Amino acid sequence: MKILHTSDWHLGHQLHGYSRDYEHQAFLDWLAETLEQQQIDALLVAGDIFDTANPPASAWRMLYRFMARLAKTMPQLDVVMIGGNHDSPSKLDAPHELLKAFDLHMVGGIQRDENGQLDYQRMLVPLTNKSGEQTAWVLAVPFLRSADLRTEDLGEDDDRLIKGVETLYAEMTQAAREQKKMNQALIGMGHAFMASGKLSEMSERRVLGGNQHALPASIFADDVSYVALGHLHLPQMVAKQEHIRYSGSPLPLSMSERRYKHQVVVVELDGEQVVEIESVMVPRVVDMLKVPASPAPLDQVLDELIALESEEMPREQQPLLEVHVLLDKPQALLREKVLQALDGKPVRLAKITPHYQQQDQQDSLGHRRLSDVSPQQVFALSWSKKYDGEPNEEMSAAFESLLFQLEDTEA
């Protein structure tokens, strides 16, 4: 059978105030065509379907149109989607029974009975091939919040959250083993930060109850044939293991991701064995520009912007532009001068990043807009100004925990 693995769509995303609807619709159209052309048996979407816990109605319409197309053109296709840290578990779980009737499985969150036992069947999804034969079981484990884990029986020396995740995956794997038959593969899914994973500069952070420790690859048993992961936007293997992968996001979600080779992953299995893993590149429909190539004085930057050439196109297709300026001190009317140089040009100014001479990066944060820096950078700068030095590991972990609780509450 053939499986297509993708993740981190972030439908409803805006980048510096610009809607990404055109790009997302182009991706979903391309994805549907790719599924049809390659005769894929199962589509796995590993979390962060939406960009926020309360996505706009346009994002839901886009998702449902995509699902309706698949149900019509590929009725034998199995679709499994799990919730990510940006998704609302309850909102994703609401249409579960309706979608399940069309072999569309959406698992937003963990469910337990009154005795605290996992609802295994809710997260174990059978996959069938073109002949209608069941060939695999998917462990559809969504993003795990601290409340989802059972840590009360763990030892004091354990990292309780990480151990809780390991225990949950072990229980799910055992439940799948008890149901699988000969030559049926086990496919893992997850939305988490794994050890050795490479984070993007602005659009991701470690997620596990505020804990800064990464999950080890050992949480996935040796008899799991393939693991489809979400959360990190850069496509990558985990712990140098070919069969444990992040597919990466299908489009750049920050200007720092403009050089990523965005892709989906097609996996072919013969029974329990992975026969081939292929990366399929996602076409880039909106370009991202950086001017100049490296920070330069304002006059030089303005000259390069005036000389910038770009063909006419609709507003939603115009390139997004990041401008880097080298300054001695904050410059009055900087944005107005940049906009004047761009007057009439079919580009969209996303951000202006000032770089200050004879100042380290931390000090320069004081001259940057709040939307251009991460919460962790703001915390570190505030700490250094008040206490002269960097926050220790315990304090950083406490801040991460508070940040996670805030995001968890919003979800």
ABEGO torsion letter per residue (X at the ends): XBBBBBBGAGBGBBBGGBBAAAAAAAAAAAAAAAAAAAGBABBBBBEGABABABBBAAAAAAAAAAAAAAAAABAABBBBBBBBAABBAAAAAAAAAAAAAAGBBBBABBBBBAAGBBBAAAABBBBBBAAGBBABBBBBBBBBBAAABBAAABBAABBAAAAAAAAAAAAAAAAAAAABBBGBBBBBBBBBBBBGBBBBAAABBBBBGGBABBBBAAABBAABABBBBBGBABBBBBGGBAABBBAEBABBABAAAAABBBBBBBBBBBEABBABBBBBBBBBABBBBBOBABBBBAAAAAAAAAABBBBBBBAAABBBBBBBBBBABBBBGAAAAAAAAABGBBBBBABBBBBBBGBBAAAAAAABBAAABBAAAAAAAAAAAAAGEBBBAAAAAAAAAAAAAAAAAAX
